[in-house]
Amino acid sequence: MSSLRKIELMYHVFGKIEGHTCGECSNFVSGCYRGRSLRKCYVYGMTHSEASDWARRYTACGQLNREYHGNSIINLVRHNSSPTKEPEQPLAGQISLEELT
């Protein structure tokens, strides 16, 4: 999933609502920060990075004007960014959960 563009990822997770744009959505936030204009999607994630900037013209996703209380999508991508990554090995001498019970 991490190889999808951010808006495509939103469509993958929430679906797409043709005929509406992100600029119409209550989750679209714009403003100024340190002299820069920022445009963000609350559902995708609120960061100071330009990489998470949003476009008003994007076709709206299924979260159009819906209140969202889940994890931001950008955080889900960050935590799952490498699905082929090998699981971390325990450190030498580290106690496992099985040993605690």
C-alpha positions as CSV (number, residue, x, y, z in Angstrom):
1,M,0.0,0.0,0.0
2,S,2.8,2.5,0.7
3,S,3.6,2.7,-3.1
4,L,0.3,4.3,-3.7
5,R,0.1,8.1,-4.0
6,K,-1.5,9.7,-1.0
7,I,-4.8,10.5,-2.6
8,E,-4.9,7.0,-4.2
9,L,-4.3,5.5,-0.8
10,M,-7.3,7.5,0.6
11,Y,-9.5,6.1,-2.3
12,H,-8.2,2.6,-1.6
13,V,-9.2,2.9,2.1
14,F,-12.4,5.0,1.9
15,G,-13.6,4.9,-1.7
16,K,-14.1,7.8,-4.0
17,I,-17.0,10.3,-4.3
18,E,-17.2,11.6,-7.9
19,G,-18.5,15.1,-8.4
20,H,-17.0,16.5,-5.1
21,T,-13.6,17.7,-4.2
22,C,-11.4,17.8,-1.1
23,G,-11.8,21.5,-1.0
24,E,-15.5,21.0,-0.1
25,C,-14.8,18.7,2.8
26,S,-14.8,19.6,6.5
27,N,-11.6,17.5,6.9
28,F,-9.7,19.9,4.5
29,V,-7.7,22.4,6.5
30,S,-5.8,25.4,5.1
31,G,-3.9,28.1,6.8
32,C,-0.5,29.8,7.3
33,Y,2.4,28.4,9.3
34,R,5.6,30.4,9.6
35,G,4.8,32.4,6.5
36,R,3.9,29.4,4.4
37,S,0.5,28.4,3.1
38,L,-0.4,24.9,4.2
39,R,-3.2,22.6,3.0
40,K,-3.9,19.4,4.8
41,C,-6.4,16.6,5.1
42,Y,-7.2,15.9,8.7
43,V,-7.9,12.2,7.9
44,Y,-4.6,11.7,6.0
45,G,-2.6,13.4,8.7
46,M,-1.6,16.8,10.1
47,T,2.2,17.3,9.7
48,H,4.4,20.2,9.1
49,S,5.9,18.4,6.1
50,E,5.2,19.5,2.5
51,A,5.0,15.8,1.6
52,S,1.5,15.7,3.3
53,D,0.2,18.8,1.6
54,W,-3.2,18.4,0.0
55,A,-4.9,19.7,-3.1
56,R,-8.4,21.2,-3.0
57,R,-8.9,19.9,-6.6
58,Y,-8.5,16.2,-5.6
59,T,-11.7,14.2,-6.1
60,A,-13.2,13.6,-2.6
61,C,-12.8,10.3,-0.8
62,G,-15.4,8.5,1.2
63,Q,-14.7,10.6,4.3
64,L,-16.3,13.6,2.7
65,N,-17.6,15.8,5.6
66,R,-17.5,12.8,7.9
67,E,-16.0,13.0,11.4
68,Y,-13.0,10.8,11.7
69,H,-11.6,9.4,15.0
70,G,-9.2,6.7,13.7
71,N,-5.4,6.9,13.3
72,S,-4.2,9.2,10.6
73,I,-3.6,7.4,7.4
74,I,0.0,8.8,7.1
75,N,0.8,7.1,10.5
76,L,-0.6,3.8,9.3
77,V,1.6,4.0,6.2
78,R,4.7,4.9,8.2
79,H,4.2,1.9,10.5
80,N,3.6,-0.5,7.6
81,S,6.0,1.1,5.1
82,S,8.1,-2.0,4.6
83,P,5.9,-5.1,4.5
84,T,8.9,-7.2,3.4
85,K,11.0,-6.1,6.3
86,E,12.3,-9.0,8.4
87,P,10.9,-9.1,12.0
88,E,13.2,-7.7,14.6
89,Q,15.3,-10.3,16.4
90,P,15.3,-10.2,20.2
91,L,18.5,-8.8,21.8
92,A,20.8,-11.3,23.5
93,G,19.7,-11.8,27.1
94,Q,16.3,-10.2,26.5
95,I,13.4,-11.8,28.4
96,S,10.4,-13.0,26.3
97,L,6.8,-12.6,27.3
98,E,6.6,-16.4,27.6
99,E,9.3,-16.3,30.2
100,L,7.3,-13.8,32.3
101,T,4.2,-16.1,32.7
